[in-house]
Structure formats: C-alpha cells, structure tokens
Amino acid sequence: MAKQTNDKKNENESFDKLMNDTQEGVFKLAPGLTSEEMIAVFFNDDALVEAPKQVYRLQGSKDRYYYTFNEDDSVNFFTSVTTMIKYTMPTSPHLIKWIAEMGYDESRNYAQERADYGTFMHTEIAELLISKRYDTTKLKSKLKAYIEENKIPSAFINHEDELKKDVLAFAQFMIDYKVDPLAIEIILTHPADGYAGAVDLVCKMTIQVNGLDKENPYKSGVKKGQPREVKVDKEITAIIDFKSGRKGFFETHEVQLEAYKQMWDIHFPSKNVDRIFNWSPKNWRKEPNYNLKDQTDSKSREKLQHLVEIAKIENSRKNKSVIVIDGVIDISKGLEPNVSEIQFDDLVKKNRDKKTNKKTKK
C-alpha cells in the first residue's frame, strides 16, 4: 500500500511539473501538447442571448483538437475544421507547383510568415469591428510587441504599411455593407459530426437584392403598368471568413465556410446564417479596396458531409495519447519507470482539476 501511495504521489508530482504554464491562459500538458480555454473575442449578449458551451483547445505539434466536458465528467474531442480539411482534401495543384518552384524550406518559411501576418491582421480587424475606431499611429508599437512575444524575425516590422492598408480596406467593407458584429472569433462545435473551429466573424450586414417598386411602375413597353424592378437594401446575418492572401479563394475555403455555417445554425437556431462570404484585402493604391466572394451557393460545400465521414475513419485510427519521458535513468532498474503513456482524457481532466483547485484556494 505504501508503494502504491508513493507511486501515486510521484505521478502527481510528475504531472504538476509538466503543467507549468507556457503563457497566460495556456497550459502545458506534456511535451509538445498544450491546452487553452477558448473565449470569443466578442459576443453580442443582447442579440444572441445565450453563449454556446465552453470549449477548450488541445494543440499538438501536428494536430489540433477541441474538447468539451460532459456532466458525467467524460470528455468530447472534436477535430479542428482546418485539420479535417487538410487531411481529407487533396492539395491544390497550384500550391504544389508553388512549393516546387520556391523550394520546400523557403516555401515553409514564407507560409509561416503569412500565417503570422494573418493572425495579427485578424487581431487588428477585431479591434476595428468592436470599437469602430482604429489608431494607425499605434500599429508599429503593437507590431514590435507581437514580434517579441511570438519570437518572430525582426524583419516582420516591415509589414506595417501593408497592415495599415489592409485594415483600411476592411474599414471600407464595414462602411459599404453597414457591418455590425454579432460574434468575433467564436469557437463552436458540431456535436454529431465531431468537428470544431473558430469563426472569424458573424455579423449583420446590408446587401442589395432584387426588389419591386410598386409606386413607380414601368410607364411604357411590354412591362407597362408592372412594378419596376429595382435593387433594395436587405439586412442579413452572415459569416465572414478573413483571408490575408491576394491570390483569390480556394475550394477548401468554401468547405470551411459551410462547416462554420452548420455549427452556427446548430447553436443559434433562432439566428440562422443567411449567407457566407470570404473576404480578403486587395493591393490598392489610392482607394481602399477588397475582395468579397459569396460562397453560399458553392457546389463544393456539398463535399463537407463526405469529408466528415472520411475524417471519422481517420480519427478513429489515431491514438489520443502522449508518451512522457521523465525521471532519472537507472540502468540497473531498466527504462520502464522513465517512459509512460498518458491518455488525452486524463491529461485534460487533471488540467481542469488543477485549475479548479487553484481557484478554490484563492
């Protein structure tokens, strides 16, 4: 009994050592594996009434999962939408050609730089959406802080002018379509299909649709006396997914948007999404400009359900555990004490219990 007690104590101490926070709100569960409680950047309580269930993100070196807790203490894991699409849809021939021409290492470095750029751009656009104001004079100092915090090459500071133009392009979009946010960077799950992801923006926006002017009918011609066909304003609920690239949108983006729409409609049935769009900035010179593509009627969206089934098969083959190497190696005792396999379920439960204990002690 004493040995079991000591083993349990050693296990807990080893786990606690692994659980040192990497940064605020992010917990290291094991080497190469972190957990983070996901909170929407913005959520309109008045318009949406009830927020969805709390979601956590489990980030590994290769894959990303989201998870929630059930009332019986069991854990539900969800595949990231982007991960699901990455492993179930073929790589674009244009992307393969670009990698071949640029070279593997250089293309990876460039892709990482653009990913960092996209993350920062999202943050600045969120600020503009929430406050309806944006101080471009503070951008350089925020860029410096971002570079330091994320250990990004210092040359990233050269993106200042590009970022200013991109934020201005989004401001023009907000003006053109009277954009009013309902939720920004909200994390949602699909309970039945087993995927989850962060939706860039759900908003109210005003678009022009075909309408009839009964008060000013046609005065001549074959349609004389009939209501005049005109464009009228219509307020809709829309999902907008931001892309920082300038080379158009791809089929994967269409499927991604459909996944977001289905998740939103499940959690907010009284505020269903009418349309889904991709947005990206243009390389403008004199007047702010952008790309906006309506993906609502895309045929590629129909692939989602088939990809979900493939993802379920692939996901069932994955071992949701991590190998932990720890302790003092003693050749005379063998290596078994130094290597242990811990299931994701156990890791996330212990992480939650530890955080709960901290709050209780306070």
Stockholm file with secondary structure:
# STOCKHOLM 1.0

chainA/1-362         MAKQTNDKKNENESFDKLMNDTQEGVFKLAPGLTSEEMIAVFFNDDALVEAPKQVYRLQGSKDRYYYTFNEDDSVNFFTSVTTMIKYTMPTSPHLIKWIAEMGYDESRNYAQERADYGTFMHTEIAELLISKRYDTTKLKSKLKAYIEENKIPSAFINHEDELKKDVLAFAQFMIDYKVDPLAIEIILTHPADGYAGAVDLVCKMTIQVNGLDKENPYKSGVKKGQPREVKVDKEITAIIDFKSGRKGFFETHEVQLEAYKQMWDIHFPSKNVDRIFNWSPKNWRKEPNYNLKDQTDSKSREKLQHLVEIAKIENSRKNKSVIVIDGVIDISKGLEPNVSEIQFDDLVKKNRDKKTNKKTKK
#=GR chainA/1-362 SS CHHHHHHHHHHHHHHHHHTCEEETTEEEEETTEEEEEECCSEECHHHHCSCCCCEEEEECSSCEEEEEECTTSCEEEEEEHHHHHHHHSCCCHHHHHHHHHHCHHHHHHHHHHHHHHHHHHHHHHHHHHHHSCCCGGGHHHHHHHHHHHHTCCGGGGGGHHHHHHHHHHHHHHHHHHTCEEEEEEEEEEETTTTEEEEEEEEEEEEEEEEEEESSSCCCSSTTTTSCEEEEEEEEEEEEEEECCCSSCCCHHHHHHHHHHHHHHHHHCGGGCCCEEEEEEECCCSSSCCEEEEECTTCGGGGGHHHHHHHHHHHHHTSCCEEEEECSCCBGGGBSGGGEEEEEHHHHHHHHHHHHHHHHHHC
#=GC SS_cons         CHHHHHHHHHHHHHHHHHTCEEETTEEEEETTEEEEEECCSEECHHHHCSCCCCEEEEECSSCEEEEEECTTSCEEEEEEHHHHHHHHSCCCHHHHHHHHHHCHHHHHHHHHHHHHHHHHHHHHHHHHHHHSCCCGGGHHHHHHHHHHHHTCCGGGGGGHHHHHHHHHHHHHHHHHHTCEEEEEEEEEEETTTTEEEEEEEEEEEEEEEEEEESSSCCCSSTTTTSCEEEEEEEEEEEEEEECCCSSCCCHHHHHHHHHHHHHHHHHCGGGCCCEEEEEEECCCSSSCCEEEEECTTCGGGGGHHHHHHHHHHHHHTSCCEEEEECSCCBGGGBSGGGEEEEEHHHHHHHHHHHHHHHHHHC
//
